Amino acid sequence: MNAVALTDRERLLALEEAERTFPMTEDEFRAFYELTARPVWVYINRMTGDGRLADDLLQEAYYRLLRTTATFESDDHRRNYLYRIATNLVHDHRRRPRADREPLLDAEREPAPDVAGGTEGRAARRIDLARAMARMKPRERSMLWLAYAHGCSHEEIAQMLGLKTSSLKALLHRARQRLAGFLSQNAEGGAR
């Protein structure tokens, strides 16, 4: 019985130590989560094409963020680190043997409903864009999504993806050109 009490005491001491070294208060974390959860989930979902997988990877990203011993200069720095964790989790998922995972992107799946109430042409363009993005390399998809959907700066994208800022402009330019090529093939009916 003494060993059990000692184990409980050790657990209590470890929990208290963890609370003292935790990088944010509960309110700070809640505020940070409210600001970042939706955009990070959308980013992961866009990279994987699977909402359930995005849910799981988002949870794992926050878990890893909270477990890190890194210090952050600002919430922007913490946010960039969270995106980098999310990016790495998506890449790790891709590296697993195919038998252990489901396909990431299915270009033939139905697109999300168009909440803006657009025309058939707009829906067709969305399908074309989804197909073109599915053909892109993962890093290119990530760069384009962060730059144009999230409006991140070159420095932020480089930090999130672990790239050099000096090379990002050229990489992003090539990714845009490649995407434009895929979109023109789709418009001509050459790629499905």
Backbone as CSV, one residue per row, in Angstrom:
resi,resn,N_x,N_y,N_z,CA_x,CA_y,CA_z,C_x,C_y,C_z
1,MET,0.827,-1.195,0.000,0.000,0.000,0.000,0.866,1.251,0.000
2,ASN,1.998,1.186,0.671,2.911,2.317,0.702,3.439,2.648,-0.696
3,ALA,3.727,1.602,-1.501,4.230,1.822,-2.860,3.183,2.521,-3.727
4,VAL,1.914,2.184,-3.542,0.849,2.822,-4.302,0.735,4.287,-3.919
5,ALA,0.803,4.586,-2.618,0.735,5.972,-2.164,1.919,6.775,-2.696
6,LEU,3.086,6.155,-2.706,4.273,6.821,-3.232,4.097,7.104,-4.726
7,THR,3.557,6.162,-5.459,3.326,6.351,-6.881,2.324,7.477,-7.115
8,ASP,1.268,7.514,-6.319,0.291,8.598,-6.444,0.940,9.936,-6.128
9,ARG,1.777,9.963,-5.122,2.465,11.208,-4.764,3.405,11.633,-5.888
10,GLU,4.122,10.689,-6.453,5.014,11.004,-7.562,4.230,11.556,-8.757
11,ARG,3.089,10.954,-9.018,2.246,11.455,-10.106,1.783,12.870,-9.836
12,LEU,1.389,13.138,-8.600,0.932,14.473,-8.231,2.060,15.483,-8.386
13,LEU,3.270,15.128,-7.949,4.418,16.025,-8.094,4.742,16.269,-9.575
14,ALA,4.658,15.231,-10.396,4.919,15.380,-11.825,3.877,16.284,-12.476
15,LEU,2.620,16.129,-12.082,1.548,16.973,-12.615,1.761,18.429,-12.213
16,GLU,2.118,18.654,-10.955,2.372,20.028,-10.500,3.552,20.647,-11.247
17,GLU,4.597,19.851,-11.484,5.754,20.344,-12.227,5.361,20.692,-13.659
18,ALA,4.556,19.845,-14.272,4.103,20.115,-15.638,3.288,21.391,-15.701
19,GLU,2.438,21.626,-14.724,1.633,22.842,-14.707,2.502,24.082,-14.545
20,ARG,3.574,23.965,-13.756,4.471,25.110,-13.571,5.240,25.427,-14.848
21,THR,5.588,24.405,-15.618,6.385,24.625,-16.822,5.539,24.758,-18.076
22,PHE,4.222,24.672,-17.965,3.342,24.776,-19.114,3.497,26.154,-19.730
23,PRO,3.629,26.242,-21.054,3.967,27.518,-21.700,2.857,28.566,-21.687
24,MET,1.599,28.163,-21.470,0.483,29.113,-21.513,-0.490,28.784,-20.387
25,THR,-1.214,29.804,-19.976,-2.315,29.551,-19.051,-3.472,28.954,-19.852
26,GLU,-4.448,28.438,-19.168,-5.597,27.852,-19.850,-6.324,28.902,-20.692
27,ASP,-6.478,30.106,-20.150,-7.151,31.173,-20.910,-6.345,31.588,-22.135
28,GLU,-5.016,31.658,-21.993,-4.172,31.998,-23.138,-4.272,30.920,-24.216
29,PHE,-4.257,29.655,-23.796,-4.382,28.579,-24.768,-5.741,28.624,-25.457
30,ARG,-6.780,28.846,-24.689,-8.131,28.899,-25.260,-8.212,30.009,-26.331
31,ALA,-7.657,31.173,-26.024,-7.674,32.285,-26.983,-6.848,31.938,-28.227
32,PHE,-5.675,31.347,-28.015,-4.830,30.947,-29.132,-5.537,29.899,-29.986
33,TYR,-6.175,28.948,-29.351,-6.900,27.893,-30.066,-8.038,28.486,-30.891
34,GLU,-8.789,29.398,-30.306,-9.909,30.023,-31.024,-9.429,30.757,-32.278
35,LEU,-8.253,31.362,-32.202,-7.717,32.100,-33.353,-7.139,31.186,-34.429
36,THR,-6.621,30.039,-34.033,-5.848,29.237,-34.979,-6.493,27.925,-35.402
37,ALA,-7.399,27.382,-34.640,-7.907,26.032,-34.923,-8.552,25.921,-36.300
38,ARG,-9.440,26.819,-36.630,-10.145,26.729,-37.917,-9.200,26.883,-39.105
39,PRO,-8.339,27.917,-39.133,-7.432,28.036,-40.284,-6.467,26.854,-40.419
40,VAL,-5.978,26.335,-39.292,-5.058,25.197,-39.358,-5.810,23.949,-39.833
41,TRP,-7.041,23.766,-39.362,-7.831,22.613,-39.811,-8.090,22.704,-41.317
42,VAL,-8.446,23.887,-41.791,-8.696,24.073,-43.225,-7.426,23.763,-44.014
43,TYR,-6.294,24.220,-43.511,-5.009,23.953,-44.162,-4.752,22.447,-44.234
44,ILE,-4.904,21.750,-43.127,-4.666,20.307,-43.108,-5.663,19.597,-44.020
45,ASN,-6.911,20.002,-43.948,-7.939,19.387,-44.793,-7.622,19.584,-46.271
46,ARG,-7.136,20.756,-46.626,-6.787,21.043,-48.017,-5.616,20.173,-48.465
47,MET,-4.674,19.942,-47.559,-3.504,19.137,-47.898,-3.841,17.653,-47.993
48,THR,-4.794,17.189,-47.178,-5.099,15.759,-47.131,-6.345,15.389,-47.907
49,GLY,-7.292,16.306,-48.030,-8.550,15.993,-48.685,-9.463,15.122,-47.849
50,ASP,-9.206,15.048,-46.547,-9.972,14.160,-45.667,-10.257,14.890,-44.357
51,GLY,-11.527,15.237,-44.141,-11.907,15.973,-42.936,-11.652,15.209,-41.652
52,ARG,-11.899,13.904,-41.665,-11.653,13.112,-40.446,-10.172,13.058,-40.123
53,LEU,-9.357,12.884,-41.146,-7.918,12.884,-40.926,-7.459,14.260,-40.448
54,ALA,-8.035,15.314,-41.005,-7.692,16.677,-40.572,-8.024,16.864,-39.094
55,ASP,-9.158,16.328,-38.644,-9.504,16.397,-37.221,-8.427,15.747,-36.367
56,ASP,-8.013,14.545,-36.763,-7.009,13.810,-35.999,-5.662,14.517,-35.998
57,LEU,-5.244,14.991,-37.168,-3.945,15.651,-37.256,-3.947,16.995,-36.537
58,LEU,-5.081,17.684,-36.542,-5.175,18.946,-35.798,-4.989,18.693,-34.308
59,GLN,-5.659,17.681,-33.806,-5.528,17.348,-32.388,-4.086,16.982,-32.057
60,GLU,-3.457,16.185,-32.906,-2.064,15.800,-32.684,-1.141,17.019,-32.767
61,ALA,-1.428,17.956,-33.663,-0.596,19.155,-33.786,-0.636,19.981,-32.502
62,TYR,-1.820,20.177,-31.942,-1.919,20.927,-30.694,-1.263,20.170,-29.545
63,TYR,-1.419,18.876,-29.531,-0.770,18.064,-28.490,0.742,18.250,-28.556
64,ARG,1.297,18.169,-29.744,2.753,18.333,-29.897,3.192,19.753,-29.569
65,LEU,2.375,20.722,-29.916,2.698,22.107,-29.582,2.772,22.279,-28.066
66,LEU,1.807,21.700,-27.383,1.772,21.839,-25.929,2.888,21.066,-25.233
67,ARG,3.368,20.011,-25.863,4.422,19.196,-25.274,5.820,19.737,-25.560
68,THR,5.928,20.696,-26.452,7.243,21.196,-26.828,7.869,22.014,-25.699
69,THR,9.165,22.026,-25.685,9.884,22.856,-24.718,10.387,24.146,-25.370
70,ALA,10.015,24.351,-26.621,10.436,25.560,-27.339,9.828,26.794,-26.683
71,THR,10.531,27.890,-26.789,10.006,29.169,-26.308,9.625,29.998,-27.536
72,PHE,8.573,30.772,-27.389,8.052,31.531,-28.517,8.114,33.019,-28.207
73,GLU,8.523,33.781,-29.210,8.651,35.219,-29.057,7.289,35.910,-29.067
74,SER,6.340,35.311,-29.780,5.022,35.930,-29.920,4.009,34.859,-30.314
75,ASP,2.747,35.260,-30.355,1.712,34.330,-30.824,1.905,34.007,-32.300
76,ASP,2.421,34.954,-33.083,2.703,34.679,-34.494,3.763,33.591,-34.628
77,HIS,4.789,33.671,-33.812,5.842,32.655,-33.813,5.247,31.298,-33.421
78,ARG,4.405,31.283,-32.412,3.742,30.047,-31.970,2.833,29.501,-33.082
79,ARG,2.111,30.380,-33.768,1.228,29.975,-34.865,2.036,29.361,-36.002
80,ASN,3.146,29.983,-36.369,4.000,29.450,-37.427,4.538,28.071,-37.056
81,TYR,4.895,27.918,-35.805,5.391,26.629,-35.317,4.284,25.580,-35.407
82,LEU,3.051,25.962,-35.089,1.910,25.056,-35.186,1.697,24.621,-36.637
83,TYR,1.793,25.544,-37.578,1.665,25.180,-38.991,2.790,24.233,-39.415
84,ARG,3.970,24.462,-38.897,5.086,23.566,-39.242,4.828,22.169,-38.698
85,ILE,4.324,22.079,-37.484,3.969,20.776,-36.916,2.917,20.104,-37.798
86,ALA,1.886,20.857,-38.163,0.808,20.303,-38.998,1.353,19.818,-40.341
87,THR,2.217,20.605,-40.948,2.816,20.216,-42.224,3.600,18.921,-42.075
88,ASN,4.391,18.829,-41.022,5.182,17.621,-40.781,4.286,16.413,-40.534
89,LEU,3.175,16.606,-39.834,2.253,15.498,-39.598,1.645,14.989,-40.906
90,VAL,1.298,15.915,-41.795,0.758,15.505,-43.097,1.822,14.733,-43.876
91,HIS,3.053,15.237,-43.879,4.134,14.542,-44.582,4.388,13.170,-43.963
92,ASP,4.372,13.091,-42.641,4.555,11.804,-41.965,3.450,10.832,-42.360
93,HIS,2.238,11.325,-42.455,1.126,10.467,-42.863,1.355,9.926,-44.270
94,ARG,1.851,10.767,-45.158,2.101,10.344,-46.535,3.191,9.291,-46.611
95,ARG,4.140,9.359,-45.700,5.277,8.425,-45.735,4.909,7.032,-45.238
96,ARG,3.820,6.926,-44.501,3.417,5.614,-44.009,3.070,4.720,-45.183
97,PRO,3.260,3.412,-45.029,2.895,2.496,-46.118,1.426,2.656,-46.498
98,ARG,1.141,2.527,-47.771,-0.226,2.726,-48.269,-1.243,1.838,-47.581
99,ALA,-0.861,0.656,-47.194,-1.798,-0.250,-46.525,-2.257,0.316,-45.183
100,ASP,-1.455,1.200,-44.585,-1.775,1.774,-43.276,-2.581,3.056,-43.358
101,ARG,-2.836,3.542,-44.554,-3.533,4.823,-44.656,-4.497,4.819,-45.827
102,GLU,-5.376,5.791,-45.801,-6.306,5.983,-46.902,-5.685,6.979,-47.873
103,PRO,-6.160,7.030,-49.119,-5.631,8.024,-50.053,-5.845,9.433,-49.525
104,LEU,-4.889,10.317,-49.776,-4.988,11.673,-49.252,-5.896,12.559,-50.085
105,LEU,-5.667,12.614,-51.364,-6.462,13.503,-52.197,-7.194,12.702,-53.251
106,ASP,-8.457,12.962,-53.368,-9.265,12.312,-54.383,-9.826,13.405,-55.270
107,ALA,-9.196,13.608,-56.398,-9.588,14.711,-57.275,-10.980,14.516,-57.857
108,GLU,-11.490,13.315,-57.819,-12.803,13.054,-58.396,-13.935,13.238,-57.391
109,ARG,-13.611,13.485,-56.132,-14.681,13.623,-55.144,-15.475,14.895,-55.390
110,GLU,-16.642,14.920,-54.844,-17.496,16.099,-55.016,-16.908,17.263,-54.238
111,PRO,-16.899,18.449,-54.787,-16.385,19.604,-54.049,-17.370,20.012,-52.961
112,ALA,-16.884,20.801,-52.028,-17.753,21.327,-50.977,-18.824,22.198,-51.614
113,PRO,-20.016,22.252,-51.013,-21.064,23.079,-51.597,-20.629,24.531,-51.698
114,ASP,-21.054,25.182,-52.732,-20.712,26.576,-52.970,-21.680,27.449,-52.189
115,VAL,-21.233,27.926,-51.010,-22.125,28.688,-50.141,-22.438,30.068,-50.699
116,ALA,-21.670,30.532,-51.646,-21.915,31.855,-52.215,-23.068,31.827,-53.219
117,GLY,-23.574,30.623,-53.530,-24.698,30.527,-54.448,-24.309,30.846,-55.875
118,GLY,-23.074,30.496,-56.250,-22.583,30.802,-57.587,-23.228,29.940,-58.653
119,THR,-22.807,30.160,-59.879,-23.365,29.460,-61.025,-22.649,28.139,-61.248
120,GLU,-23.105,27.397,-62.261,-22.464,26.132,-62.615,-21.013,26.346,-63.026
121,GLY,-20.742,27.453,-63.669,-19.376,27.749,-64.093,-18.419,27.864,-62.921
122,ARG,-18.902,28.465,-61.858,-18.055,28.596,-60.674,-17.796,27.230,-60.052
123,ALA,-18.806,26.383,-60.012,-18.631,25.032,-59.480,-17.646,24.240,-60.333
124,ALA,-17.722,24.404,-61.631,-16.798,23.712,-62.534,-15.369,24.190,-62.314
125,ARG,-15.196,25.489,-62.107,-13.857,26.022,-61.835,-13.314,25.473,-60.528
126,ARG,-14.183,25.310,-59.531,-13.739,24.746,-58.252,-13.292,23.304,-58.424
127,ILE,-14.028,22.547,-59.247,-13.635,21.162,-59.508,-12.300,21.139,-60.238
128,ASP,-12.137,22.017,-61.230,-10.874,22.101,-61.952,-9.724,22.449,-61.015
129,LEU,-9.946,23.396,-60.130,-8.903,23.781,-59.182,-8.572,22.622,-58.251
130,ALA,-9.574,21.908,-57.766,-9.332,20.759,-56.886,-8.517,19.691,-57.606
131,ARG,-8.854,19.441,-58.863,-8.106,18.448,-59.645,-6.668,18.907,-59.882
132,ALA,-6.504,20.174,-60.215,-5.160,20.696,-60.459,-4.329,20.652,-59.173
133,MET,-4.924,21.038,-58.058,-4.198,20.998,-56.776,-3.829,19.563,-56.405
134,ALA,-4.699,18.612,-56.737,-4.420,17.206,-56.431,-3.202,16.702,-57.196
135,ARG,-2.928,17.305,-58.339,-1.787,16.894,-59.156,-0.484,17.557,-58.706
136,MET,-0.577,18.561,-57.857,0.610,19.280,-57.385,1.378,18.435,-56.375
137,LYS,2.655,18.734,-56.224,3.458,18.104,-55.176,2.992,18.658,-53.836
138,PRO,3.117,17.875,-52.768,2.640,18.329,-51.452,3.224,19.673,-51.017
139,ARG,4.521,19.868,-51.237,5.133,21.127,-50.819,4.581,22.292,-51.626
140,GLU,4.357,22.074,-52.919,3.791,23.131,-53.761,2.379,23.479,-53.295
141,ARG,1.587,22.455,-53.000,0.228,22.673,-52.499,0.261,23.481,-51.216
142,SER,1.162,23.108,-50.318,1.277,23.819,-49.041,1.644,25.287,-49.256
143,MET,2.632,25.523,-50.107,3.064,26.905,-50.356,1.932,27.742,-50.935
144,LEU,1.257,27.206,-51.946,0.168,27.952,-52.582,-0.968,28.215,-51.600
145,TRP,-1.317,27.216,-50.814,-2.426,27.377,-49.866,-2.074,28.434,-48.816
146,LEU,-0.866,28.362,-48.273,-0.471,29.323,-47.244,-0.373,30.739,-47.821
147,ALA,0.128,30.852,-49.042,0.303,32.181,-49.643,-1.018,32.818,-50.039
148,TYR,-1.896,32.035,-50.685,-3.074,32.650,-51.285,-4.364,32.429,-50.509
149,ALA,-4.474,31.354,-49.796,-5.688,31.151,-48.991,-5.538,31.799,-47.623
150,HIS,-4.326,31.723,-47.062,-4.098,32.290,-45.734,-3.424,33.651,-45.771
151,GLY,-2.847,34.029,-46.902,-2.206,35.335,-47.018,-0.929,35.472,-46.213
152,CYS,-0.218,34.374,-46.012,1.025,34.412,-45.239,2.142,35.049,-46.065
153,SER,3.066,35.684,-45.370,4.222,36.289,-46.037,5.218,35.185,-46.411
154,HIS,6.180,35.544,-47.259,7.214,34.587,-47.649,7.996,34.109,-46.431
155,GLU,8.277,35.008,-45.511,9.028,34.639,-44.318,8.236,33.640,-43.470
156,GLU,6.954,33.887,-43.313,6.119,32.982,-42.524,6.033,31.604,-43.179
157,ILE,5.849,31.574,-44.486,5.750,30.295,-45.188,7.057,29.524,-45.066
158,ALA,8.158,30.218,-45.248,9.464,29.565,-45.136,9.643,28.961,-43.747
159,GLN,9.263,29.706,-42.733,9.396,29.213,-41.367,8.475,28.012,-41.133
160,MET,7.246,28.079,-41.628,6.285,26.995,-41.431,6.710,25.716,-42.126
161,LEU,7.299,25.847,-43.313,7.641,24.675,-44.113,9.103,24.271,-43.987
162,GLY,9.861,25.020,-43.201,11.267,24.677,-43.010,12.116,24.929,-44.247
163,LEU,11.801,25.992,-44.964,12.531,26.355,-46.177,13.311,27.640,-45.946
164,LYS,14.236,27.929,-46.844,14.956,29.193,-46.788,14.097,30.260,-47.437
165,THR,14.009,31.413,-46.797,13.206,32.512,-47.323,13.705,32.932,-48.703
166,SER,15.021,32.898,-48.892,15.589,33.340,-50.171,15.160,32.458,-51.339
167,SER,14.849,31.204,-51.089,14.447,30.314,-52.187,12.933,30.233,-52.348
168,LEU,12.190,30.729,-51.381,10.741,30.558,-51.417,10.086,31.282,-52.587
169,LYS,10.551,32.488,-52.902,9.929,33.251,-53.988,10.000,32.479,-55.300
170,ALA,11.150,31.891,-55.592,11.304,31.117,-56.823,10.461,29.845,-56.785
171,LEU,10.451,29.170,-55.646,9.645,27.951,-55.516,8.156,28.248,-55.688
172,LEU,7.720,29.345,-55.108,6.315,29.736,-55.209,5.963,30.108,-56.656
173,HIS,6.875,30.793,-57.322,6.651,31.158,-58.721,6.500,29.904,-59.584
174,ARG,7.391,28.925,-59.394,7.301,27.676,-60.169,6.011,26.918,-59.843
175,ALA,5.601,26.935,-58.578,4.357,26.260,-58.199,3.161,26.922,-58.878
176,ARG,3.147,28.251,-58.928,2.059,28.968,-59.626,2.028,28.617,-61.105
177,GLN,3.205,28.571,-61.727,3.279,28.224,-63.147,2.771,26.800,-63.379
178,ARG,3.155,25.895,-62.523,2.723,24.500,-62.658,1.207,24.396,-62.486
179,LEU,0.672,25.103,-61.496,-0.772,25.105,-61.279,-1.493,25.690,-62.496
180,ALA,-0.966,26.771,-63.031,-1.580,27.383,-64.216,-1.566,26.411,-65.394
181,GLY,-0.489,25.659,-65.532,-0.419,24.659,-66.596,-1.471,23.574,-66.430
182,PHE,-1.644,23.102,-65.194,-2.669,22.085,-64.938,-4.063,22.647,-65.194
183,LEU,-4.282,23.893,-64.789,-5.602,24.500,-65.010,-5.889,24.684,-66.498
184,SER,-4.882,25.046,-67.267,-5.117,25.212,-68.709,-5.367,23.856,-69.358
185,GLN,-4.713,22.797,-68.884,-4.988,21.446,-69.397,-6.420,21.050,-69.080
186,ASN,-6.885,21.361,-67.860,-8.250,21.054,-67.476,-9.249,21.825,-68.339
187,ALA,-8.927,23.095,-68.617,-9.835,23.922,-69.419,-9.932,23.397,-70.853
188,GLU,-8.820,22.853,-71.352,-8.831,22.296,-72.709,-9.413,20.896,-72.753
189,GLY,-9.691,20.331,-71.574,-10.230,18.986,-71.518,-9.156,17.921,-71.601
190,GLY,-7.884,18.328,-71.440,-6.781,17.376,-71.567,-6.535,16.547,-70.325
191,ALA,-6.957,16.996,-69.140,-6.697,16.243,-67.912,-7.959,16.102,-67.122
192,ARG,-8.171,14.931,-66.630,-9.344,14.673,-65.790,-8.938,13.950,-64.564
